[in-house]
Amino acid sequence: MTKQKIRAIALGMLFATSVIGAAYYMEFGSMAAAKLHDTLKKEGKVAISETEYKKLKEAAKQNKNTAVSNNQQPPKIVYVYFLTIQKGEKTNDFAQKLEDAHIIPDADKFVAYLRTHGLTRYVRAGTYKVHSGMNYEEIANLIAKKPG
């Protein structure tokens, strides 16, 4: 075998390998894109181009600026609750009632407030009208009566 024949065979093998490799990667790329779109479709999502994404992002930013400029704030919900404290009822029990009724955010913190200010033994049985706009101090002043 001569050098020219060996070079020709090597060049042929290199060319064939290049063609097969290019065909493989071209097919693999389209398969990956198809698989990606199928996966997104199953999850209820879509793929969009970068320009579409930028347009949507800009539109959302303009909507946000419009809402801020109109001073549109969601209405504040105020909960009203008639708290009934039974004679001998534990502080934790009625504090939990207040938390469940959305009057206070945390029953444990309210109990801690009452203990810190020495009001737990001055809580009086009765029915009290409280609302979510009241702070711990206002509720405590309503339900606890310190002597003189």
Residue frames relative to the residue before (quaternion, step in Angstrom):
aa qw qx qy qz dx dy dz
M 1.0000 0.0000 0.0000 0.0000 0.00 0.00 0.00
T 0.3348 -0.7539 0.5333 0.1876 3.50 -0.93 0.88
K 0.6807 -0.4855 0.3643 0.4102 3.51 -1.33 0.28
Q 0.6431 0.5355 -0.3297 0.4370 3.58 0.99 -0.76
K 0.6508 0.5078 -0.3190 0.4656 3.59 0.98 -0.78
I 0.6509 0.5067 -0.3164 0.4684 3.59 0.98 -0.83
R 0.6483 0.5093 -0.3121 0.4722 3.57 0.99 -0.83
A 0.6459 0.5221 -0.3168 0.4581 3.58 0.97 -0.81
I 0.6484 0.5018 -0.3120 0.4801 3.58 0.99 -0.85
A 0.6579 0.5075 -0.3040 0.4660 3.59 0.94 -0.89
L 0.6591 0.4985 -0.3059 0.4728 3.55 0.97 -0.85
G 0.6320 0.5256 -0.3203 0.4708 3.60 1.03 -0.73
M 0.6573 0.4975 -0.3090 0.4743 3.58 0.96 -0.86
L 0.6437 0.5189 -0.3193 0.4632 3.59 0.99 -0.82
F 0.6569 0.5046 -0.3036 0.4708 3.58 0.95 -0.87
A 0.6636 0.5043 -0.3034 0.4618 3.60 0.91 -0.91
T 0.6466 0.5141 -0.3112 0.4700 3.57 0.98 -0.82
S 0.6452 0.5203 -0.3181 0.4601 3.59 0.98 -0.81
V 0.6631 0.5009 -0.3063 0.4643 3.58 0.95 -0.90
I 0.6630 0.4952 -0.3019 0.4734 3.58 0.90 -0.89
G 0.6548 0.5156 -0.3086 0.4585 3.61 0.95 -0.85
A 0.6578 0.4996 -0.3128 0.4689 3.58 0.92 -0.87
A 0.6526 0.5098 -0.3159 0.4631 3.59 0.93 -0.84
Y 0.6419 0.5312 -0.3194 0.4513 3.57 0.97 -0.85
Y 0.7189 0.4497 -0.2637 0.4598 3.60 0.75 -1.02
M 0.6191 0.5237 -0.3543 0.4657 3.59 1.06 -0.61
E 0.6750 0.4729 -0.2896 0.4867 3.60 0.95 -0.83
F 0.6448 0.5306 -0.3190 0.4484 3.59 0.97 -0.85
G 0.6425 0.5332 -0.3240 0.4449 3.61 0.96 -0.80
S 0.6910 0.4539 -0.2898 0.4822 3.58 0.90 -0.84
M 0.6088 0.5378 -0.3524 0.4647 3.59 1.10 -0.60
A 0.6537 0.5103 -0.3212 0.4572 3.59 0.95 -0.82
A 0.6522 0.5073 -0.3196 0.4639 3.60 0.96 -0.82
A 0.6492 0.5073 -0.3178 0.4692 3.59 0.96 -0.85
K 0.6500 0.5137 -0.3103 0.4661 3.57 0.97 -0.86
L 0.6344 0.5333 -0.3211 0.4584 3.58 1.02 -0.83
H 0.6735 0.4880 -0.3010 0.4666 3.60 0.86 -0.91
D 0.6348 0.5193 -0.3344 0.4641 3.61 1.01 -0.74
T 0.6578 0.5094 -0.3047 0.4636 3.57 0.94 -0.89
L 0.6587 0.4984 -0.3105 0.4704 3.58 0.92 -0.86
K 0.6454 0.5300 -0.3219 0.4460 3.58 0.97 -0.85
K 0.6367 0.5300 -0.3254 0.4559 3.59 1.01 -0.80
E 0.7197 0.4274 -0.2352 0.4940 3.58 1.08 -0.75
G 0.5156 -0.6683 0.4052 0.3511 3.57 1.28 0.10
K 0.5628 0.5783 -0.3868 0.4463 3.58 1.14 0.61
V 0.2156 -0.7583 0.5978 0.1452 3.56 -1.28 0.29
A 0.3685 -0.6878 0.5750 0.2459 3.52 -1.27 0.49
I 0.0569 -0.7917 0.6078 0.0224 3.56 -0.93 0.89
S 0.5845 -0.5805 0.4298 0.3697 3.54 -1.24 0.42
E 0.6576 -0.5230 0.3688 0.3974 3.53 -1.27 0.36
T 0.6382 0.5221 -0.3378 0.4539 3.61 1.02 -0.70
E 0.6349 0.5092 -0.3327 0.4764 3.61 1.01 -0.76
Y 0.6299 0.5400 -0.3259 0.4533 3.57 1.01 -0.84
K 0.6648 0.5001 -0.3052 0.4635 3.58 0.92 -0.90
K 0.6365 0.5246 -0.3279 0.4606 3.59 1.01 -0.79
L 0.6645 0.4979 -0.2998 0.4697 3.59 0.93 -0.89
K 0.6458 0.5223 -0.3150 0.4593 3.56 0.99 -0.85
E 0.6534 0.5053 -0.3058 0.4735 3.60 0.99 -0.83
A 0.6460 0.5158 -0.3195 0.4633 3.60 0.99 -0.83
A 0.6455 0.5104 -0.3180 0.4708 3.58 1.00 -0.81
K 0.6388 0.5256 -0.3232 0.4597 3.58 1.01 -0.79
Q 0.6512 0.5040 -0.3125 0.4736 3.59 1.01 -0.81
N 0.6357 0.5204 -0.3285 0.4660 3.60 1.00 -0.79
K 0.6427 0.5178 -0.3196 0.4655 3.57 1.00 -0.81
N 0.6580 0.5005 -0.3077 0.4710 3.58 0.95 -0.88
T 0.6334 0.5263 -0.3296 0.4617 3.59 1.02 -0.74
A 0.6576 0.5051 -0.3089 0.4658 3.58 0.94 -0.87
V 0.6589 0.4958 -0.3112 0.4724 3.58 0.98 -0.82
S 0.6742 0.4974 -0.3104 0.4491 3.57 0.93 -0.83
N 0.6697 0.4753 -0.2986 0.4862 3.60 1.15 -0.53
N 0.3368 -0.7672 0.4717 0.2746 3.58 1.34 -0.12
Q 0.2718 0.7596 -0.5394 0.2411 3.54 0.94 0.86
Q 0.0233 0.7838 -0.6181 0.0559 3.53 -0.57 1.17
P 0.5190 -0.6299 0.4569 0.3536 3.55 -0.97 0.73
P 0.5488 -0.6200 0.4307 0.3589 3.59 -1.01 0.70
K 0.3971 -0.7056 0.5357 0.2396 3.55 -1.03 0.82
I 0.2939 -0.7607 0.5589 0.1499 3.54 -0.82 1.04
V 0.1139 -0.7725 0.6233 0.0435 3.55 -0.86 1.01
Y 0.2243 -0.7750 0.5817 0.1033 3.53 -0.74 1.12
V 0.1509 -0.7598 0.6276 0.0771 3.56 -1.02 0.87
Y 0.0060 0.8058 -0.5889 0.0617 3.55 -0.90 0.94
F 0.2761 -0.7215 0.6095 0.1782 3.53 -1.09 0.78
L 0.1729 -0.8082 0.5611 0.0468 3.53 -0.30 1.33
T 0.1015 -0.7762 0.6210 0.0404 3.54 -0.80 1.07
I 0.1091 -0.7801 0.6155 0.0278 3.54 -0.71 1.15
Q 0.2836 -0.7615 0.5657 0.1404 3.55 -0.71 1.14
K 0.5900 -0.5559 0.4422 0.3838 3.54 -1.19 0.51
G 0.8128 0.2183 -0.1905 0.5054 3.57 -0.83 1.02
E 0.4605 0.6848 -0.4540 0.3359 3.62 1.23 0.00
K 0.4774 -0.6843 0.4773 0.2756 3.56 -0.98 0.87
T 0.6160 -0.5739 0.4084 0.3527 3.53 -1.18 0.70
N 0.6385 0.5423 -0.3271 0.4372 3.58 0.96 -0.86
D 0.6431 0.5530 -0.3272 0.4167 3.59 1.01 -0.80
F 0.7419 0.3820 -0.2568 0.4877 3.60 0.73 -0.95
A 0.5700 0.5625 -0.3901 0.4545 3.60 1.17 -0.43
Q 0.6422 0.5105 -0.3195 0.4742 3.59 1.04 -0.76
K 0.6007 0.5463 -0.3549 0.4634 3.58 1.09 -0.68
L 0.6568 0.5132 -0.3030 0.4620 3.58 0.98 -0.86
E 0.6533 0.4983 -0.3149 0.4751 3.58 1.00 -0.79
D 0.6575 0.5174 -0.3079 0.4529 3.59 0.93 -0.88
A 0.6982 0.4466 -0.2564 0.4973 3.59 1.13 -0.67
H 0.4684 -0.7107 0.4085 0.3295 3.61 1.33 0.16
I 0.3762 0.7166 -0.4980 0.3113 3.57 1.11 0.64
I 0.7773 0.1142 -0.0523 0.6164 3.57 1.03 -0.84
P 0.5223 -0.6686 0.4276 0.3119 3.59 -1.08 0.62
D 0.8203 0.0748 0.0018 0.5670 3.61 1.03 -0.69
A 0.3951 -0.7442 0.4937 0.2154 3.58 -0.58 1.19
D 0.6522 0.5303 -0.3246 0.4337 3.59 0.94 -0.84
K 0.6539 0.5021 -0.3164 0.4693 3.59 1.00 -0.75
F 0.6295 0.5199 -0.3382 0.4680 3.58 1.06 -0.69
V 0.6387 0.5053 -0.3218 0.4830 3.60 0.97 -0.84
A 0.6410 0.5163 -0.3240 0.4665 3.59 0.97 -0.82
Y 0.6193 0.5341 -0.3383 0.4655 3.61 1.05 -0.75
L 0.6645 0.5020 -0.3069 0.4606 3.59 0.89 -0.93
R 0.6707 0.4931 -0.3000 0.4658 3.59 0.95 -0.88
T 0.6503 0.5352 -0.3160 0.4368 3.57 0.93 -0.92
H 0.7496 0.3722 -0.1994 0.5096 3.56 1.02 -0.81
G 0.4856 -0.7123 0.4025 0.3080 3.58 1.28 0.26
L 0.4515 0.7250 -0.4177 0.3099 3.58 1.08 0.65
T 0.4595 0.7219 -0.4431 0.2672 3.62 1.17 -0.23
R 0.7225 0.4321 -0.2740 0.4650 3.60 0.93 -0.72
Y 0.6649 0.5017 -0.3010 0.4643 3.59 1.27 -0.17
V 0.4198 0.6918 -0.4801 0.3387 3.60 1.27 0.14
R 0.2096 -0.8003 0.5566 0.0765 3.56 -0.82 1.05
A 0.5162 -0.6242 0.4945 0.3151 3.52 -1.12 0.78
G 0.4139 0.6911 -0.5235 0.2775 3.55 -1.12 0.67
T 0.4610 -0.6375 0.5307 0.3153 3.52 -1.36 -0.11
Y 0.0614 -0.8137 0.5769 -0.0353 3.54 -0.76 1.12
K 0.3244 -0.7193 0.5794 0.2040 3.54 -1.06 0.80
V 0.0291 0.7953 -0.6009 0.0751 3.57 -0.60 1.20
H 0.1199 -0.7864 0.5995 0.0882 3.57 -1.21 0.42
S 0.6598 -0.5649 0.3429 0.3577 3.54 -1.25 0.51
G 0.5890 0.5744 -0.3743 0.4278 3.60 1.21 -0.16
M 0.5784 0.5921 -0.3728 0.4195 3.58 1.26 -0.20
N 0.3380 -0.7128 0.5681 0.2346 3.57 -1.12 0.63
Y 0.7457 -0.4083 0.2770 0.4477 3.57 -1.31 0.12
E 0.6536 0.5313 -0.3190 0.4344 3.58 0.91 -0.87
E 0.6691 0.5035 -0.3043 0.4541 3.59 0.91 -0.89
I 0.6540 0.4947 -0.3129 0.4791 3.57 0.99 -0.81
A 0.6490 0.5238 -0.3113 0.4555 3.56 0.96 -0.91
N 0.6553 0.5075 -0.3122 0.4644 3.62 0.95 -0.83
L 0.6487 0.5289 -0.3100 0.4509 3.56 1.11 -0.64
I 0.7942 0.3438 -0.1666 0.4726 3.59 0.84 -0.98
A 0.7387 0.3528 -0.2159 0.5323 3.62 1.15 -0.40
K 0.1112 -0.7929 0.5987 0.0231 3.55 -0.81 1.06
K 0.1958 -0.7786 0.5891 0.0911 3.56 -0.38 1.27
P 0.4653 -0.6715 0.4857 0.3111 3.58 -0.89 0.80
G 0.9456 -0.2415 0.0460 0.2130 3.35 -1.20 0.95
